């Protein structure tokens, strides 16, 4: 800290060079401090708020990162990141100077996170958020290198949970009297759409003539308010073919609504509505509970049993590419190899 005594005035001043956000080296002079520590504190705050300099606290870096991301990623995605960082990362690194954080500090933090016994996927995601923040510091604040040198843990083996059509029928038979709930789950199970995509649907999204449902938005909960956002990825914006029986069920449900507005949501419910229903129903019957998201896995499993190829499944689920589909469901495809061999044997015989 470059602070000096002004003997003529009996006060302190700071005079220093810094690199601004454009990369230009500039000089700053500020006079009139009664105490030397006041001059040093003013210089530190200036560098944290206005200069391109990694010698700032982690909390200041995090605030800069959030502002940078605000208009670059979906609001719900940013909120998820903020929740994780403010709960698991910020309390640990908050007052540490960014340029002084070492790989040893990171390892100590990683050990603390591992002791919390989260799932491997959740643990790796938290670690990934920390890496993103340091990458921002490298790209925009002049940090020479990231102290995050290694992964926090190995990924979990790709186990997925799902209901077979028989298991789903047991569940759906117990909610058949609730036409709103029944229709919602029928649409999830037989289309593979995401929960947020279902809850954002309007009557205008359903084309009964073409027998399709258009996925153009998803319902998210951001800052205490439900908002419609674009779908999760570019490929998530898609059109799904729908079987006749499901269209009939949707017509019946719409017929029970009072003057439905084509632009209003078909299911005016919160994002916890469906999960609570699964928990409640499965607690009363002999059926394993699954997550709402696992209905997508259930749909994919059913399609694989019906002989659908990976590309068709990827397009129906809105996966970014077929590689993601194969990585998720490869073990289910492998289970059908015996059937394929049997069919090859019949061709030759």
Secondary structure, 3 states (H helix, E strand, C coil): CCEEEECCCCEEEEEEEEECCCCCEEEEEEEEECCHHHHHHHHHHHHHHHCCCCCCEHHHHHHHHHHHHCCCCCHHHHHHHHHHHHHHCHHHHCCCEHHHCCHHHHHHHHHHHHCCCCCHHHHHHHHHHHHHHHHHHHHHHCCCCCCCCCCCCCCCCCCCCCCCHHHHHHHHHCCCCCHHHHHHHHHHHHHCCCHHHHHHCEHHHEECCCCEEEECCEEEEECCEEEEECCCCHHHCEEEECCHHHHHHHHHHHHHCCCCCCCCECCCCCCCHHHHHHHHHHCCCCCCCCCCCHHHHHHHHHHHHCCCCHHHHHHHHCCCCHHHHHHHHHHHHHCCHHHHHHHHHHHHC
